[in-house]
Amino acid sequence: MDAITYLKEKSRLTQGCEIECINCRIGYDTIGISCEELEEQNPEKAVEIIEQWSKDCPTETYMDKVLAVLPSAKTGMLNGNLCLQDMFNIEVDCNNIESCEECWKQPYKEQ
């Protein structure tokens, strides 16, 4: 896991450090010290915790959201026939996205 991914996943796990440290899986809840102490004393363990959590709790994508409601929808239908912009009424800059599939696999953001 690279540093950028670690920081993004840590922020997702901690909800931007909005959860109480005592309930944080990175530190107190797992090994009894703060995440800052863990990162300083045992960075490998901190990364291991984040990697495992990330594997256990993958980011929900727009495609996941649609398939949860319409499980029989064909993913091919979402990769070129239906536009994310129309389905979720959001703005997407298609010039910065290589394919419809990449667009549908973006992390879902609650509107």
MARVO-554139 format. One record per residue: residue number from 1; x negated, y, z of N, C-alpha, C in turn; residue in one letter. Coordinates in steps of 0.1 Angstrom, whole numbers, always signed. Example, Ala and Ser with C-alpha at 12.3 -4.5 7.8 and 13.67 -1.06 7.14 Angstrom:
2
[1, [-132, -57, +78], [-123, -45, +78], [-132, -33, +78], 'a']
[2, [-128, -22, +71], [-137, -11, +71], [-129, +0, +79], 's']
This chain:
111
[1, [-9, -12, +0], [+0, +0, +0], [-9, +12, +0], 'm']
[2, [-7, +21, -10], [-15, +33, -10], [-10, +44, +0], 'd']
[3, [-17, +54, +2], [-14, +64, +13], [-1, +71, +10], 'a']
[4, [+2, +74, -3], [+14, +81, -6], [+26, +73, -3], 'i']
[5, [+26, +60, -7], [+37, +51, -5], [+38, +49, +10], 't']
[6, [+27, +48, +18], [+28, +46, +32], [+36, +58, +38], 'y']
[7, [+32, +70, +35], [+38, +82, +40], [+53, +83, +37], 'l']
[8, [+56, +80, +24], [+70, +80, +20], [+79, +70, +27], 'k']
[9, [+73, +58, +29], [+81, +47, +35], [+81, +50, +50], 'e']
[10, [+71, +55, +56], [+71, +59, +70], [+82, +69, +73], 'k']
[11, [+83, +79, +64], [+93, +89, +65], [+107, +83, +64], 's']
[12, [+109, +74, +55], [+122, +67, +53], [+126, +59, +65], 'r']
[13, [+116, +52, +71], [+119, +44, +82], [+122, +53, +94], 'l']
[14, [+115, +63, +96], [+117, +72, +108], [+128, +83, +106], 't']
[15, [+133, +83, +93], [+143, +93, +89], [+137, +107, +91], 'q']
[16, [+124, +108, +87], [+117, +121, +88], [+114, +124, +103], 'g']
[17, [+112, +114, +111], [+109, +115, +125], [+121, +121, +133], 'c']
[18, [+133, +118, +128], [+145, +122, +134], [+150, +112, +145], 'e']
[19, [+145, +100, +144], [+149, +90, +155], [+139, +92, +167], 'i']
[20, [+144, +88, +178], [+136, +89, +190], [+124, +80, +190], 'e']
[21, [+112, +85, +194], [+100, +76, +193], [+102, +63, +200], 'c']
[22, [+110, +63, +211], [+111, +51, +219], [+118, +40, +210], 'i']
[23, [+126, +44, +200], [+133, +35, +191], [+126, +32, +178], 'n']
[24, [+114, +38, +177], [+107, +37, +164], [+100, +24, +162], 'c']
[25, [+102, +17, +152], [+96, +4, +149], [+81, +5, +147], 'r']
[26, [+76, +17, +143], [+62, +18, +141], [+54, +18, +154], 'i']
[27, [+59, +24, +164], [+52, +25, +176], [+58, +19, +188], 'g']
[28, [+64, +27, +197], [+69, +22, +210], [+77, +9, +209], 'y']
[29, [+87, +9, +200], [+96, -3, +200], [+88, -16, +196], 'd']
[30, [+77, -15, +189], [+70, -26, +184], [+58, -30, +194], 't']
[31, [+50, -20, +197], [+38, -23, +205], [+36, -13, +217], 'i']
[32, [+45, -4, +219], [+44, +4, +231], [+36, +17, +231], 'g']
[33, [+32, +21, +219], [+24, +33, +218], [+31, +42, +206], 'i']
[34, [+28, +54, +206], [+33, +63, +195], [+27, +59, +182], 's']
[35, [+34, +63, +171], [+29, +59, +158], [+16, +67, +155], 'c']
[36, [+14, +79, +161], [+2, +86, +159], [-10, +79, +166], 'e']
[37, [-7, +74, +178], [-18, +66, +185], [-21, +53, +177], 'e']
[38, [-10, +46, +172], [-12, +34, +164], [-20, +37, +152], 'l']
[39, [-17, +48, +144], [-24, +51, +132], [-39, +54, +135], 'e']
[40, [-41, +60, +146], [-55, +64, +150], [-63, +52, +155], 'e']
[41, [-56, +43, +164], [-63, +32, +170], [-64, +19, +161], 'q']
[42, [-53, +17, +153], [-52, +5, +145], [-44, +8, +132], 'n']
[43, [-50, +16, +123], [-43, +19, +111], [-39, +7, +103], 'p']
[44, [-46, -4, +103], [-42, -16, +96], [-29, -21, +101], 'e']
[45, [-27, -21, +114], [-14, -26, +120], [-3, -16, +116], 'k']
[46, [-5, -3, +116], [+5, +6, +112], [+9, +3, +97], 'a']
[47, [+0, +1, +89], [+3, -2, +75], [+10, -15, +74], 'v']
[48, [+6, -25, +81], [+13, -38, +81], [+27, -37, +85], 'e']
[49, [+30, -29, +96], [+44, -27, +100], [+52, -20, +89], 'i']
[50, [+47, -10, +83], [+54, -3, +73], [+56, -11, +61], 'i']
[51, [+46, -19, +57], [+48, -28, +45], [+59, -38, +48], 'e']
[52, [+59, -44, +60], [+69, -54, +63], [+83, -48, +63], 'q']
[53, [+84, -37, +69], [+97, -30, +70], [+102, -26, +56], 'w']
[54, [+93, -21, +48], [+96, -18, +34], [+101, -30, +26], 's']
[55, [+95, -41, +28], [+99, -54, +22], [+112, -58, +27], 'k']
[56, [+115, -57, +40], [+127, -61, +46], [+139, -51, +43], 'd']
[57, [+136, -39, +40], [+146, -28, +38], [+143, -20, +26], 'c']
[58, [+145, -27, +14], [+142, -20, +2], [+151, -8, -1], 'p']
[59, [+146, +2, -8], [+154, +14, -11], [+165, +10, -20], 't']
[60, [+177, +15, -17], [+189, +13, -25], [+188, +22, -37], 'e']
[61, [+190, +16, -49], [+190, +24, -62], [+204, +27, -66], 't']
[62, [+206, +35, -76], [+219, +38, -82], [+224, +25, -88], 'y']
[63, [+216, +17, -94], [+220, +4, -100], [+225, -5, -89], 'm']
[64, [+218, -6, -77], [+223, -14, -66], [+237, -9, -62], 'd']
[65, [+239, +4, -61], [+251, +9, -56], [+263, +5, -66], 'k']
[66, [+261, +6, -79], [+271, +2, -88], [+274, -13, -87], 'v']
[67, [+263, -21, -87], [+265, -36, -87], [+271, -41, -74], 'l']
[68, [+270, -33, -63], [+276, -37, -50], [+291, -36, -51], 'a']
[69, [+296, -26, -59], [+310, -23, -61], [+315, -32, -73], 'v']
[70, [+307, -33, -83], [+311, -41, -95], [+301, -52, -98], 'l']
[71, [+301, -62, -89], [+291, -73, -91], [+290, -79, -104], 'p']
[72, [+301, -79, -112], [+301, -86, -125], [+296, -77, -136], 's']
[73, [+293, -64, -133], [+288, -55, -143], [+275, -60, -148], 'a']
[74, [+273, -59, -161], [+260, -64, -167], [+250, -53, -166], 'k']
[75, [+238, -56, -161], [+228, -46, -159], [+224, -39, -173], 't']
[76, [+225, -47, -183], [+223, -41, -197], [+232, -30, -200], 'g']
[77, [+245, -31, -195], [+255, -20, -197], [+250, -7, -190], 'm']
[78, [+243, -9, -179], [+238, +3, -172], [+225, +8, -177], 'l']
[79, [+219, +0, -186], [+206, +4, -192], [+207, +10, -206], 'n']
[80, [+217, +18, -208], [+218, +24, -221], [+232, +28, -225], 'g']
[81, [+242, +21, -220], [+256, +24, -224], [+263, +33, -215], 'n']
[82, [+260, +32, -202], [+266, +41, -193], [+255, +51, -187], 'l']
[83, [+258, +63, -186], [+248, +73, -181], [+250, +76, -166], 'c']
[84, [+239, +76, -159], [+239, +79, -145], [+245, +92, -142], 'l']
[85, [+243, +102, -151], [+248, +115, -149], [+263, +115, -149], 'q']
[86, [+269, +108, -158], [+284, +107, -159], [+290, +99, -148], 'd']
[87, [+283, +88, -144], [+289, +79, -134], [+289, +86, -120], 'm']
[88, [+278, +93, -117], [+276, +99, -104], [+278, +114, -104], 'f']
[89, [+280, +120, -115], [+282, +134, -116], [+270, +142, -110], 'n']
[90, [+258, +138, -114], [+246, +144, -110], [+238, +149, -122], 'i']
[91, [+228, +158, -120], [+220, +163, -130], [+207, +154, -131], 'e']
[92, [+204, +150, -143], [+192, +142, -146], [+185, +148, -157], 'v']
[93, [+172, +150, -156], [+164, +155, -167], [+158, +143, -175], 'd']
[94, [+165, +140, -185], [+162, +128, -193], [+148, +129, -200], 'c']
[95, [+143, +142, -201], [+130, +144, -208], [+119, +138, -199], 'n']
[96, [+121, +138, -186], [+111, +133, -177], [+112, +118, -173], 'n']
[97, [+121, +111, -179], [+124, +97, -176], [+121, +89, -189], 'i']
[98, [+114, +78, -187], [+110, +70, -199], [+122, +62, -205], 'e']
[99, [+131, +57, -196], [+141, +48, -201], [+154, +50, -192], 's']
[100, [+165, +45, -197], [+177, +45, -188], [+175, +36, -176], 'c']
[101, [+168, +25, -178], [+165, +16, -167], [+158, +23, -156], 'e']
[102, [+148, +30, -160], [+140, +38, -149], [+149, +47, -142], 'e']
[103, [+158, +54, -149], [+168, +63, -143], [+177, +56, -133], 'c']
[104, [+183, +44, -137], [+192, +37, -129], [+185, +31, -116], 'w']
[105, [+171, +30, -117], [+164, +24, -106], [+158, +35, -96], 'k']
[106, [+163, +47, -98], [+159, +58, -89], [+166, +55, -75], 'q']
[107, [+159, +60, -65], [+166, +58, -51], [+179, +66, -51], 'p']
[108, [+189, +59, -46], [+203, +65, -45], [+202, +76, -34], 'y']
[109, [+209, +87, -38], [+210, +98, -29], [+225, +101, -26], 'k']
[110, [+229, +101, -14], [+243, +103, -10], [+246, +117, -14], 'e']
[111, [+257, +119, -21], [+262, +132, -26], [+271, +139, -16], 'q']
